[in-house]
Amino acid sequence: MPNIAGKTEKHRVTLRVAGRFLTVLTDLPDERVRTIEGRINARLGEMAKANPRLATHDGRLDAALLLAVDLLSEADEQAERIGAMEGELRRARRALGGMQTTGSDAPAHSGMSAYPGMSREEKLERIRALLRAEKERKQEGRA
């Protein structure tokens, strides 16, 4: 809900997570907040099925804390992957940027090239291979 200045206004939403009611202040749409609430409760339910102690009153709080640790760990892993991919993308852009075509189709190699001595086709194939490898890692992570 943007206001006159174009900023999104925060609003209060009451959630039920791990059997407790929480009121949060958010700028996310209600549907998004409810989706997050549902996903959290689904994961907590899975944990309770795996370990019945986590279904008890005190256990639900423990499960919520374990879930928070798990989610932060996942977020850190994703941030590292994004950083690595951004670095590879910067190197690929530098490599492609250094491929100025002269009179022939041969790339002009400046000292700025990330992959000196590689042809344009070899550089493009390297980028494709990196993208395929990242896609395979994501698919393995889901399995």
DSSP file with accessible surface (Angstrom, degrees, kcal/mol):
  #  RESIDUE AA STRUCTURE BP1 BP2  ACC     N-H-->O    O-->H-N    N-H-->O    O-->H-N    TCO  KAPPA ALPHA  PHI   PSI    X-CA   Y-CA   Z-CA
    1    1 A M              0   0  132      0, 0.0     8,-2.1     0, 0.0     2,-0.1   0.000 360.0 360.0 360.0  87.9    0.0    0.0    0.0
    2    2 A P  B     -A    8   0A  98      0, 0.0     6,-0.2     0, 0.0     2,-0.1  -0.407 360.0-145.2 -67.6 143.6    2.1    2.9   -1.2
    3    3 A N    >   -     0   0   56      4,-3.0     3,-2.1    -2,-0.1     5,-0.0  -0.294  40.4 -78.9 -94.6-171.0    1.5    6.3    0.4
    4    4 A I  T 3  S+     0   0  181      1,-0.3    -1,-0.0     2,-0.1     0, 0.0   0.877 131.4  54.4 -59.9 -36.1    1.7    9.7   -1.2
    5    5 A A  T 3  S-     0   0   81      2,-0.1    -1,-0.3     1,-0.1     3,-0.1   0.516 119.2-110.3 -77.6  -2.5    5.5    9.7   -1.0
    6    6 A G  S <  S+     0   0   56     -3,-2.1     2,-0.2     1,-0.3    -2,-0.1   0.438  77.0 131.2  89.3  -2.2    5.6    6.3   -2.8
    7    7 A K        -     0   0  150     -5,-0.1    -4,-3.0     1,-0.1     2,-0.5  -0.586  63.4-112.9 -85.2 149.1    6.8    4.5    0.3
    8    8 A T  B     -A    2   0A  67     -6,-0.2     2,-0.2    -2,-0.2    -1,-0.1  -0.687  31.3-131.4 -81.8 128.0    5.0    1.3    1.4
    9    9 A E        -     0   0  101     -8,-2.1     2,-0.2    -2,-0.5    17,-0.0  -0.540  16.4-126.0 -79.4 144.6    3.1    1.7    4.6
   10   10 A K        -     0   0  126     -2,-0.2     2,-0.3    15,-0.1    17,-0.2  -0.619  28.4-174.5 -88.0 147.7    3.6   -0.9    7.4
   11   11 A H  E     -B   26   0B  35     15,-2.9    15,-2.5    -2,-0.2     2,-0.3  -0.950  26.3-105.0-139.0 159.7    0.5   -2.6    8.8
   12   12 A R  E     -B   25   0B 184     -2,-0.3     2,-0.4    13,-0.2    13,-0.2  -0.688  32.4-178.2 -89.0 138.7   -0.1   -5.0   11.7
   13   13 A V  E     -B   24   0B   7     11,-2.5    11,-3.0    -2,-0.3     2,-0.5  -1.000  18.7-142.4-135.2 133.2   -0.8   -8.6   11.0
   14   14 A T  E     -B   23   0B  69     -2,-0.4     2,-0.3     9,-0.2     9,-0.3  -0.864  24.6-174.2 -98.0 126.0   -1.5  -11.3   13.7
   15   15 A L  E     -B   22   0B  21      7,-3.8     7,-3.1    -2,-0.5     2,-0.6  -0.827  23.2-140.6-115.5 156.1   -0.1  -14.7   12.9
   16   16 A R  E     +B   21   0B 129     -2,-0.3     2,-0.4     5,-0.2     5,-0.2  -0.960  31.9 166.4-117.4 111.5   -0.3  -18.0   14.6
   17   17 A V  E >   -B   20   0B  19      3,-2.6     3,-1.9    -2,-0.6    21,-0.1  -0.994  67.6  -8.4-128.7 128.8    3.0  -19.8   14.6
   18   18 A A  T 3  S-     0   0   10     -2,-0.4    -1,-0.1     1,-0.3     3,-0.1   0.848 129.5 -56.3  55.7  35.5    3.9  -22.8   16.7
   19   19 A G  T 3  S+     0   0   27      1,-0.2     2,-0.4    -3,-0.1    -1,-0.3   0.550 117.4 109.1  77.6   6.4    0.6  -22.5   18.5
   20   20 A R  E <   -B   17   0B  92     -3,-1.9    -3,-2.6     2,-0.0     2,-0.5  -0.903  67.1-127.3-117.1 147.2    1.4  -18.9   19.6
   21   21 A F  E     -B   16   0B 142     -2,-0.4     2,-0.4    -5,-0.2    -5,-0.2  -0.777  29.2-177.7 -93.7 130.5   -0.2  -15.7   18.4
   22   22 A L  E     -B   15   0B  80     -7,-3.1    -7,-3.8    -2,-0.5     2,-0.6  -0.995  17.5-150.6-128.9 134.7    2.3  -13.1   17.2
   23   23 A T  E     -B   14   0B  84     -2,-0.4     2,-0.3    -9,-0.3    -9,-0.2  -0.926  22.6-174.8-105.4 124.8    1.5   -9.6   16.0
   24   24 A V  E     -B   13   0B  51    -11,-3.0   -11,-2.5    -2,-0.6     2,-0.5  -0.874  24.4-135.3-119.9 152.5    4.0   -8.3   13.4
   25   25 A L  E     +B   12   0B  97     -2,-0.3     2,-0.3   -13,-0.2   -13,-0.2  -0.939  41.9 159.1-104.5 121.6    4.5   -5.0   11.7
   26   26 A T  E     -B   11   0B  17    -15,-2.5   -15,-2.9    -2,-0.5    -2,-0.0  -0.961  48.6-150.0-144.5 157.8    5.2   -5.5    8.0
   27   27 A D  S    S+     0   0   73     -2,-0.3   -18,-0.1   -17,-0.2    -1,-0.1   0.286  70.4 108.3-106.6   4.9    5.1   -3.8    4.6
   28   28 A L  S    S-     0   0   61    -17,-0.1   -17,-0.1     1,-0.1    -2,-0.1  -0.523  81.6 -98.4 -77.9 150.1    4.4   -7.1    2.8
   29   29 A P     >  -     0   0   68      0, 0.0     4,-2.1     0, 0.0     3,-0.5  -0.326  33.4-113.9 -63.5 150.7    0.9   -7.8    1.4
   30   30 A D  H  > S+     0   0   74      1,-0.2     4,-2.8     2,-0.2     5,-0.2   0.874 115.6  56.7 -54.7 -40.8   -1.3   -9.9    3.6
   31   31 A E  H  > S+     0   0  139      1,-0.2     4,-2.0     2,-0.2    -1,-0.2   0.901 107.9  47.8 -60.0 -41.3   -1.3  -12.8    1.1
   32   32 A R  H  > S+     0   0  120     -3,-0.5     4,-2.4     2,-0.2    -1,-0.2   0.920 111.5  49.7 -65.9 -42.4    2.5  -13.0    1.2
   33   33 A V  H  X S+     0   0    8     -4,-2.1     4,-2.7     1,-0.2    -2,-0.2   0.925 111.3  49.4 -63.4 -42.3    2.5  -12.9    5.0
   34   34 A R  H  X S+     0   0  108     -4,-2.8     4,-2.5     2,-0.2    -1,-0.2   0.869 109.1  52.9 -66.2 -35.3   -0.1  -15.7    5.1
   35   35 A T  H  X S+     0   0   76     -4,-2.0     4,-2.4    -5,-0.2    -1,-0.2   0.935 110.8  46.5 -64.1 -44.8    1.9  -17.8    2.7
   36   36 A I  H  X S+     0   0   56     -4,-2.4     4,-2.7     2,-0.2     5,-0.2   0.930 111.3  52.1 -62.6 -44.7    5.0  -17.4    4.9
   37   37 A E  H  X S+     0   0   29     -4,-2.7     4,-2.5     1,-0.2    -2,-0.2   0.930 111.1  48.0 -56.8 -45.3    2.9  -18.3    8.0
   38   38 A G  H  X S+     0   0   39     -4,-2.5     4,-2.4     1,-0.2    -1,-0.2   0.901 111.0  49.7 -64.2 -41.6    1.7  -21.4    6.2
   39   39 A R  H  X S+     0   0  153     -4,-2.4     4,-2.3     2,-0.2    -1,-0.2   0.907 111.6  48.9 -65.2 -41.7    5.1  -22.5    5.1
   40   40 A I  H  X S+     0   0   49     -4,-2.7     4,-2.6     2,-0.2    -2,-0.2   0.954 113.1  46.5 -62.5 -49.2    6.6  -22.0    8.6
   41   41 A N  H  X S+     0   0   55     -4,-2.5     4,-2.4    -5,-0.2    -2,-0.2   0.873 110.4  53.8 -63.7 -34.0    3.7  -24.0   10.2
   42   42 A A  H  X S+     0   0   53     -4,-2.4     4,-2.2     2,-0.2    -1,-0.2   0.932 110.7  45.7 -64.8 -44.4    4.1  -26.7    7.6
   43   43 A R  H  X S+     0   0   64     -4,-2.3     4,-2.1     1,-0.2    -2,-0.2   0.897 112.3  51.0 -66.7 -38.2    7.8  -27.1    8.3
   44   44 A L  H  X S+     0   0   15     -4,-2.6     4,-2.3     1,-0.2    -1,-0.2   0.903 109.2  52.1 -64.2 -38.1    7.1  -27.1   12.1
   45   45 A G  H  X S+     0   0   33     -4,-2.4     4,-2.1     2,-0.2    -2,-0.2   0.900 107.8  51.1 -62.9 -41.3    4.5  -29.8   11.5
   46   46 A E  H  X S+     0   0  125     -4,-2.2     4,-1.8     1,-0.2    -1,-0.2   0.909 110.3  49.5 -62.0 -41.5    7.0  -31.9    9.6
   47   47 A M  H  X S+     0   0   46     -4,-2.1     4,-2.0     1,-0.2     7,-0.2   0.905 109.2  52.1 -65.1 -38.9    9.5  -31.6   12.5
   48   48 A A  H  < S+     0   0   21     -4,-2.3     7,-0.3     1,-0.2    -1,-0.2   0.869 108.4  51.1 -66.2 -36.0    6.8  -32.6   15.0
   49   49 A K  H  < S+     0   0  185     -4,-2.1    -1,-0.2     1,-0.2    -2,-0.2   0.886 111.8  47.2 -66.5 -37.8    6.0  -35.7   12.9
   50   50 A A  H  < S+     0   0   88     -4,-1.8    -2,-0.2     1,-0.3    -1,-0.2   0.825 129.4  21.5 -72.9 -31.0    9.7  -36.6   12.9
   51   51 A N    ><  -     0   0   71     -4,-2.0     3,-2.2    -5,-0.1    -1,-0.3  -0.847  67.8-160.2-140.8 100.4   10.1  -36.0   16.6
   52   52 A P  G >  S+     0   0   98      0, 0.0     3,-1.9     0, 0.0     4,-0.4   0.765  89.1  68.7 -55.7 -25.8    6.9  -36.1   18.7
   53   53 A R  G >  S+     0   0  121      1,-0.3     3,-1.3     2,-0.2     6,-0.3   0.856  91.7  61.6 -62.0 -29.5    8.5  -34.2   21.6
   54   54 A L  G <  S+     0   0   11     -3,-2.2    -1,-0.3     1,-0.3     9,-0.2   0.563  93.9  64.2 -75.3  -4.2    8.5  -31.2   19.2
   55   55 A A  G <  S+     0   0   53     -3,-1.9    -1,-0.3    -7,-0.3    -2,-0.2   0.558  85.2  94.4 -91.9  -9.3    4.7  -31.4   19.1
   56   56 A T  S <> S-     0   0   68     -3,-1.3     4,-2.3    -4,-0.4     5,-0.2  -0.254  94.6 -99.8 -76.1 170.7    4.4  -30.6   22.9
   57   57 A H  H  > S+     0   0  113      1,-0.2     4,-0.9     2,-0.2     3,-0.2   0.951 125.2  34.6 -57.2 -53.4    3.9  -27.0   24.2
   58   58 A D  H  > S+     0   0  113      1,-0.2     4,-1.8     2,-0.2     3,-0.3   0.866 114.8  59.5 -69.6 -33.8    7.6  -26.5   25.0
   59   59 A G  H  > S+     0   0    0     -6,-0.3     4,-2.9     1,-0.2    -1,-0.2   0.833  96.1  61.2 -65.0 -32.1    8.7  -28.6   22.1
   60   60 A R  H  X S+     0   0   80     -4,-2.3     4,-2.4     2,-0.2    -1,-0.2   0.899 104.9  48.0 -63.4 -38.4    7.0  -26.2   19.6
   61   61 A L  H  X S+     0   0   73     -4,-0.9     4,-2.4    -3,-0.3    -1,-0.2   0.931 111.7  50.1 -66.7 -42.2    9.2  -23.4   20.7
   62   62 A D  H  X S+     0   0   59     -4,-1.8     4,-2.7     1,-0.2    -2,-0.2   0.923 110.7  50.1 -59.4 -42.8   12.2  -25.6   20.4
   63   63 A A  H  X S+     0   0    2     -4,-2.9     4,-2.7     1,-0.2    -1,-0.2   0.911 109.2  51.5 -62.8 -40.9   11.1  -26.6   16.9
   64   64 A A  H  X S+     0   0   26     -4,-2.4     4,-2.3     2,-0.2    -1,-0.2   0.907 111.4  47.5 -63.4 -40.2   10.6  -22.9   16.0
   65   65 A L  H  X S+     0   0  101     -4,-2.4     4,-2.3     2,-0.2    -2,-0.2   0.916 112.0  49.2 -67.9 -41.4   14.1  -22.1   17.2
   66   66 A L  H  X S+     0   0   95     -4,-2.7     4,-2.6     1,-0.2    -2,-0.2   0.904 110.5  51.4 -62.6 -39.4   15.6  -25.1   15.3
   67   67 A L  H  X S+     0   0    7     -4,-2.7     4,-3.1     2,-0.2     5,-0.2   0.912 107.8  52.4 -63.3 -41.1   13.7  -23.9   12.2
   68   68 A A  H  X S+     0   0   48     -4,-2.3     4,-2.4     2,-0.2     5,-0.2   0.929 110.8  47.3 -61.2 -43.1   15.2  -20.4   12.6
   69   69 A V  H  X S+     0   0  100     -4,-2.3     4,-2.3     2,-0.2    -2,-0.2   0.937 113.5  48.7 -62.8 -44.3   18.7  -21.9   12.8
   70   70 A D  H  X S+     0   0   71     -4,-2.6     4,-2.5     1,-0.2    -2,-0.2   0.926 112.0  48.1 -61.9 -45.0   18.0  -24.0    9.7
   71   71 A L  H  X S+     0   0   67     -4,-3.1     4,-2.5     1,-0.2    -1,-0.2   0.891 111.3  49.8 -66.6 -38.4   16.6  -21.2    7.7
   72   72 A L  H  X S+     0   0  115     -4,-2.4     4,-2.4    -5,-0.2    -1,-0.2   0.894 110.3  51.4 -67.0 -36.8   19.5  -18.9    8.6
   73   73 A S  H  X S+     0   0   52     -4,-2.3     4,-2.4    -5,-0.2    -2,-0.2   0.935 111.2  47.4 -62.8 -45.0   21.9  -21.6    7.6
   74   74 A E  H  X S+     0   0   77     -4,-2.5     4,-2.5     1,-0.2    -2,-0.2   0.906 111.0  51.9 -61.4 -41.4   20.1  -22.0    4.2
   75   75 A A  H  X S+     0   0   51     -4,-2.5     4,-2.4     1,-0.2    -1,-0.2   0.907 109.3  49.7 -63.6 -40.9   20.1  -18.2    3.7
   76   76 A D  H  X S+     0   0  101     -4,-2.4     4,-2.3     2,-0.2    -1,-0.2   0.922 110.8  49.5 -63.2 -43.3   23.9  -18.1    4.4
   77   77 A E  H  X S+     0   0  100     -4,-2.4     4,-2.3     1,-0.2    -2,-0.2   0.918 112.1  48.1 -61.5 -43.5   24.5  -20.9    1.9
   78   78 A Q  H  X S+     0   0   84     -4,-2.5     4,-2.8     2,-0.2    -1,-0.2   0.895 109.3  53.0 -65.2 -38.7   22.4  -19.2   -0.8
   79   79 A A  H  X S+     0   0   59     -4,-2.4     4,-2.5     1,-0.2    -1,-0.2   0.906 109.6  49.1 -63.2 -40.2   24.2  -15.9   -0.1
   80   80 A E  H  X S+     0   0  145     -4,-2.3     4,-2.5     2,-0.2    -2,-0.2   0.918 111.9  48.5 -64.0 -43.1   27.6  -17.7   -0.7
   81   81 A R  H  X S+     0   0   72     -4,-2.3     4,-2.7     2,-0.2    -2,-0.2   0.913 111.5  49.6 -63.0 -42.4   26.3  -19.2   -3.9
   82   82 A I  H  X S+     0   0   87     -4,-2.8     4,-2.9     2,-0.2     5,-0.2   0.928 110.4  50.8 -63.0 -42.7   25.0  -15.9   -5.1
   83   83 A G  H  X S+     0   0   35     -4,-2.5     4,-2.2     1,-0.2    -2,-0.2   0.923 111.8  47.1 -60.4 -43.3   28.3  -14.3   -4.4
   84   84 A A  H  X S+     0   0   66     -4,-2.5     4,-2.4     2,-0.2    -1,-0.2   0.917 113.5  48.0 -65.5 -41.9   30.2  -17.0   -6.3
   85   85 A M  H  X S+     0   0   68     -4,-2.7     4,-2.7     2,-0.2    -2,-0.2   0.895 110.1  52.0 -67.1 -38.0   27.8  -16.7   -9.2
   86   86 A E  H  X S+     0   0  103     -4,-2.9     4,-2.6     2,-0.2    -1,-0.2   0.914 110.0  49.6 -64.3 -40.3   28.1  -12.9   -9.2
   87   87 A G  H  X S+     0   0    6     -4,-2.2     4,-2.4     2,-0.2    -2,-0.2   0.925 112.4  47.0 -62.6 -43.8   31.9  -13.2   -9.3
   88   88 A E  H  X S+     0   0   36     -4,-2.4     4,-2.7     2,-0.2    -2,-0.2   0.900 111.5  51.7 -65.6 -38.2   31.7  -15.7  -12.2
   89   89 A L  H  X S+     0   0   84     -4,-2.7     4,-2.9     2,-0.2    -2,-0.2   0.921 108.9  50.4 -64.8 -41.5   29.3  -13.4  -14.0
   90   90 A R  H  X S+     0   0  130     -4,-2.6     4,-2.5     2,-0.2    -2,-0.2   0.932 112.0  47.7 -61.5 -43.2   31.7  -10.5  -13.6
   91   91 A R  H  X S+     0   0   94     -4,-2.4     4,-2.6     2,-0.2    23,-0.4   0.917 112.5  49.2 -64.2 -40.5   34.5  -12.5  -15.0
   92   92 A A  H  X S+     0   0    6     -4,-2.7     4,-3.0     2,-0.2     5,-0.2   0.917 110.8  49.9 -65.8 -40.4   32.4  -13.7  -17.9
   93   93 A R  H  X S+     0   0  164     -4,-2.9     4,-2.8     2,-0.2    -1,-0.2   0.905 111.4  48.6 -63.8 -41.4   31.3  -10.1  -18.6
   94   94 A R  H  X S+     0   0  114     -4,-2.5     4,-1.7     2,-0.2    -2,-0.2   0.919 112.2  49.6 -63.0 -40.9   34.9   -9.0  -18.6
   95   95 A A  H  < S+     0   0    1     -4,-2.6    -2,-0.2     1,-0.2    -1,-0.2   0.931 115.1  42.5 -64.0 -43.8   35.8  -11.9  -20.9
   96   96 A L  H >< S+     0   0   66     -4,-3.0     3,-1.2     1,-0.2    -1,-0.2   0.860 111.6  55.6 -71.3 -32.9   33.0  -11.0  -23.3
   97   97 A G  H 3< S+     0   0   43     -4,-2.8    -1,-0.2     1,-0.2    -2,-0.2   0.817 103.2  55.9 -68.4 -27.7   33.8   -7.3  -23.0
   98   98 A G  T 3< S+     0   0    8     -4,-1.7     2,-1.1     1,-0.2    12,-0.3   0.462  84.1  91.6 -83.5   1.7   37.4   -8.0  -24.1
   99   99 A M    <   +     0   0   20     -3,-1.2     2,-0.4    -4,-0.1    -1,-0.2  -0.484  52.4 164.6 -98.1  64.9   36.3   -9.7  -27.3
  100  100 A Q  E     -C  108   0C 126     -2,-1.1     8,-1.4     8,-0.7     2,-0.4  -0.679  35.0-130.1 -78.2 128.4   36.3   -6.7  -29.6
  101  101 A T  E     -C  107   0C  92     -2,-0.4     4,-0.1     6,-0.2     2,-0.1  -0.687  24.9-170.0 -84.7 133.0   36.1   -8.0  -33.2
  102  102 A T        -     0   0   85      4,-1.0    -1,-0.1    -2,-0.4     6,-0.0  -0.060  57.7 -52.0 -96.6-153.5   38.7   -6.5  -35.5
  103  103 A G  S    S+     0   0   91     -2,-0.1     2,-0.1     2,-0.1    -2,-0.1   0.857 130.5  41.7 -55.4 -36.8   38.7   -6.9  -39.3
  104  104 A S  S    S-     0   0   73      2,-0.1    -2,-0.3     1,-0.0     0, 0.0  -0.342 102.3 -99.2 -97.4-171.3   38.5  -10.7  -38.9
  105  105 A D  S    S+     0   0  119     -4,-0.1    -2,-0.1    -2,-0.1    -1,-0.0   0.371  84.0 118.1 -91.1   7.3   36.3  -12.6  -36.5
  106  106 A A        -     0   0   50      1,-0.1    -4,-1.0    13,-0.1    -2,-0.1  -0.529  69.5-115.0 -78.4 138.3   39.2  -13.1  -34.1
  107  107 A P  E     -C  101   0C  29      0, 0.0     2,-0.8     0, 0.0    -6,-0.2  -0.446  19.4-127.9 -71.9 142.7   38.9  -11.5  -30.6
  108  108 A A  E     -C  100   0C  41     -8,-1.4     2,-0.7    -2,-0.1    -8,-0.7  -0.833  26.0-145.5 -88.7 112.6   41.2   -8.8  -29.6
  109  109 A H        -     0   0   90     -2,-0.8     2,-0.2   -10,-0.1   -10,-0.1  -0.724  19.1-176.1 -86.7 114.8   42.7   -9.9  -26.3
  110  110 A S    >   -     0   0   56     -2,-0.7     3,-1.5   -12,-0.3   -12,-0.1  -0.584  44.6-102.3 -95.1 171.9   43.4   -7.0  -24.0
  111  111 A G  T 3  S+     0   0   87      1,-0.3    -1,-0.1    -2,-0.2    -2,-0.0   0.640 117.1  70.9 -67.7 -10.2   45.1   -7.5  -20.6
  112  112 A M  T 3   +     0   0  137    -18,-0.1    -1,-0.3   -14,-0.1   -14,-0.1   0.595  68.7 117.0 -83.4 -11.8   41.6   -7.2  -19.1
  113  113 A S    <   -     0   0   11     -3,-1.5   -18,-0.2     1,-0.2   -21,-0.1  -0.360  56.4-151.7 -64.7 134.3   40.4  -10.6  -20.4
  114  114 A A  S    S+     0   0   31    -23,-0.4    -1,-0.2     1,-0.3   -22,-0.1   0.738  95.0  36.0 -75.6 -22.9   39.5  -13.0  -17.6
  115  115 A Y  S >  S-     0   0   38    -24,-0.1     3,-1.6     3,-0.1    -1,-0.3  -0.613  82.9-167.3-129.6  72.1   40.3  -16.0  -19.9
  116  116 A P  T 3  S+     0   0   98      0, 0.0     3,-0.1     0, 0.0    -5,-0.0  -0.299  72.3  24.5 -63.5 142.8   43.2  -15.0  -22.1
  117  117 A G  T 3  S+     0   0   65      1,-0.3     2,-0.4     0, 0.0    -8,-0.0   0.362  93.5 118.0  88.3  -6.4   44.0  -17.2  -25.0
  118  118 A M    <   -     0   0   45     -3,-1.6    -1,-0.3     1,-0.1    -3,-0.1  -0.759  62.2-125.8 -94.7 142.2   40.4  -18.6  -25.3
  119  119 A S     >  -     0   0   38     -2,-0.4     4,-2.4    -3,-0.1     5,-0.2  -0.304  30.0-103.7 -75.7 167.5   38.3  -18.0  -28.4
  120  120 A R  H  > S+     0   0  113      1,-0.2     4,-2.6     2,-0.2     5,-0.2   0.919 123.8  50.9 -57.9 -43.1   34.9  -16.4  -28.2
  121  121 A E  H  > S+     0   0  108      1,-0.2     4,-2.5     2,-0.2    -1,-0.2   0.893 109.0  50.7 -64.1 -39.9   33.3  -19.8  -28.6
  122  122 A E  H  > S+     0   0  102      2,-0.2     4,-2.2     1,-0.2    -1,-0.2   0.904 110.9  49.2 -64.9 -39.7   35.4  -21.3  -25.8
  123  123 A K  H  X S+     0   0    1     -4,-2.4     4,-2.2     2,-0.2    -2,-0.2   0.924 111.7  48.2 -65.3 -43.3   34.4  -18.5  -23.5
  124  124 A L  H  X S+     0   0   37     -4,-2.6     4,-2.5     1,-0.2    -2,-0.2   0.906 111.1  50.6 -64.2 -39.7   30.7  -18.9  -24.3
  125  125 A E  H  X S+     0   0   85     -4,-2.5     4,-2.6     2,-0.2    -1,-0.2   0.895 108.0  53.7 -65.1 -37.0   31.0  -22.7  -23.8
  126  126 A R  H  X S+     0   0  100     -4,-2.2     4,-2.2     2,-0.2    -2,-0.2   0.932 109.5  47.9 -61.9 -43.4   32.7  -22.1  -20.4
  127  127 A I  H  X S+     0   0   35     -4,-2.2     4,-2.4     1,-0.2    -2,-0.2   0.934 111.5  50.2 -63.7 -44.1   29.7  -19.8  -19.4
  128  128 A R  H  X S+     0   0  122     -4,-2.5     4,-2.6     1,-0.2    -1,-0.2   0.911 109.9  50.8 -60.8 -42.5   27.2  -22.5  -20.5
  129  129 A A  H  X S+     0   0   37     -4,-2.6     4,-2.6     1,-0.2    -1,-0.2   0.908 110.0  49.7 -63.2 -41.0   29.0  -25.2  -18.6
  130  130 A L  H  X S+     0   0   45     -4,-2.2     4,-2.3     2,-0.2    -1,-0.2   0.916 111.6  48.2 -64.6 -41.7   29.0  -23.0  -15.4
  131  131 A L  H  X S+     0   0  108     -4,-2.4     4,-2.3     2,-0.2    -2,-0.2   0.908 112.0  49.5 -65.7 -40.2   25.3  -22.3  -15.8
  132  132 A R  H  X S+     0   0  117     -4,-2.6     4,-2.5     2,-0.2    -2,-0.2   0.925 110.4  50.8 -62.9 -43.3   24.6  -26.1  -16.4
  133  133 A A  H  X S+     0   0   38     -4,-2.6     4,-2.3     1,-0.2    -2,-0.2   0.911 110.5  48.6 -62.5 -41.5   26.6  -27.0  -13.3
  134  134 A E  H  X S+     0   0   10     -4,-2.3     4,-2.2     2,-0.2    -1,-0.2   0.916 110.7  51.1 -65.2 -40.3   24.7  -24.4  -11.1
  135  135 A K  H  X S+     0   0  134     -4,-2.3     4,-2.2     1,-0.2    -2,-0.2   0.923 110.3  49.2 -62.5 -42.4   21.4  -25.8  -12.4
  136  136 A E  H  X S+     0   0  105     -4,-2.5     4,-2.4     1,-0.2    -1,-0.2   0.896 108.8  53.0 -65.1 -39.3   22.4  -29.3  -11.6
  137  137 A R  H  X S+     0   0  114     -4,-2.3     4,-2.0     1,-0.2    -1,-0.2   0.909 109.6  49.0 -61.6 -41.1   23.5  -28.2   -8.0
  138  138 A K  H  X S+     0   0   89     -4,-2.2     4,-1.2     2,-0.2    -1,-0.2   0.917 111.3  48.9 -64.3 -42.1   20.1  -26.7   -7.5
  139  139 A Q  H  X S+     0   0  101     -4,-2.2     4,-1.1     1,-0.2     3,-0.2   0.897 111.0  50.1 -66.4 -37.3   18.3  -29.8   -8.7
  140  140 A E  H  < S+     0   0  138     -4,-2.4     3,-0.3     1,-0.2    -1,-0.2   0.876 106.6  56.4 -67.0 -35.1   20.5  -32.0   -6.4
  141  141 A G  H  < S+     0   0   60     -4,-2.0    -1,-0.2     1,-0.2    -2,-0.2   0.807 107.0  48.9 -66.3 -29.6   19.7  -29.7   -3.5
  142  142 A R  H  <        0   0  197     -4,-1.2    -1,-0.2    -3,-0.2    -2,-0.2   0.731 360.0 360.0 -79.5 -25.6   15.9  -30.3   -4.0
  143  143 A A     <        0   0  121     -4,-1.1    -3,-0.0    -3,-0.3    -4,-0.0  -0.114 360.0 360.0 -75.6 360.0   16.3  -34.1   -4.2
